[in-house]
Amino acid sequence: MGNMLSAARARMHRAADKLDLAQETVERLDYPTETLAFSIPLRRDDGSLEQLKGWRCRYDSTLGPTKGGIRFHPSVCEDEVQTLAFLMTMKCALMGLPFGGGKGGVSVDAGDLSLMEKERVARGYVRSAARILSPDRDVPAPDVATGTREMAWMVDEYGALTGGIEPHAFTGKPVALGGIEGRTPATGRGGLLALEAMRESLGLDGSDGLSIALQGFGNAGTWFARAAVDAGHRVVAISDSSGMVSDAQGLDIDAVIEAKEKGGSVTDYDGGETSDDGSAIVEVECDVLVLAALGGVIADADDVGKLSCKAIVEIANRPILSAADEPLREAGIDVVPDILANGGGVTISHAEWVQGRTGLGWDAEEVDDYLQEKMEDAAEQVRDLMEDKGLDMRTAAYGVALRRLCAAISATGTAEDFGG
Ligand code: GLU
């Protein structure tokens, strides 16, 4: 088993130790059910041929078809895909969705691909993974460097292979192609709903707007920032891979989005202060640091020592590694964990999947209501368990997920029932 997965599992066991669960049901979640590894031959535009590596992991399907995104990134490897599929298992359980956890990825630098090359990779991925995908077995969605267009290519390729039209085989599709209104903003908006629901537990209650520093300005980051400003908060700094822009009075989010669209980076924003060191965002003094870029940015006690925030929201998957958990607790910085904070994305994927399965459309208002209800419900369950058992937020979030998973696993009997 890889190091990333064993570190992620340790967080689950920490939660299990505080709850009264049959040990064998927790152990059932220690290893992934299946992981398919494959190569994707990519014909580059210059005529050369490259062999890319890809994976799809179905971690656990106790609660339903496995669900989770497909990412294109050079860091993708089997251990990472399995770890992220494990996180999806916990996330879907916590959010109360009828899904298990899955994940996929290709080790490739998406920024280095032309649009046509990207289409070949997306279609090649589906050709290689098709045998484990299916609307009732394993349902992919977008993740890092994939979005609605990649899903459109993938669902088209899947239909060509199966000979059917199965829009619910993928979620995160363009609205015009069976997607759902509100899926693209859902992760960012859901992140803000989670923060609002947890304000009191984070010691940030009161009606005043919060000051927020935001790492990462991709899909989830931009929608989080928009929702935060609409709710009366101030986004005082934003970073991306090229640098950082800051303004203690609060940045004009629409103008930052426009600047990035035109110039390629948040540092193209006209106003505030800019710096080409994006990693310094974690040192910005603020109420809430929002991590919406990649995994592993707060890796250990040294990284925790640099922070000047009161709380953290993990919009990316696993931006904080387990070695930083204890130093964060000691520093009194609580974290709204990824499996809750970014659970809005897969929640609206569920709405899209239901829409595709039933053939009945959802309008934007129904989607927003569903998002709000699911985020608030999950946050409430986490708060109750925090209070009941005196747990930190991450451990309580794993605890809520585990209770659901272990109840389902034990429904077929445990050693106690079998007289073991
Ligand atoms: N990739 C997203 C996540 O990590 C969404 C998954 C989905 O919608 O299936 O939660």
Boltz pocket constraint, residues with backbone or C-beta under 6 A from the ligand:
constraints:
  - pocket:
      binder: B
      contacts: [[A, 67], [A, 68], [A, 69], [A, 70], [A, 139], [A, 140], [A, 141], [A, 142], [A, 143], [A, 144], [A, 171], [A, 172], [A, 317], [A, 342], [A, 343], [A, 345], [A, 346], [A, 347], [A, 349]]
      max_distance: 6.0
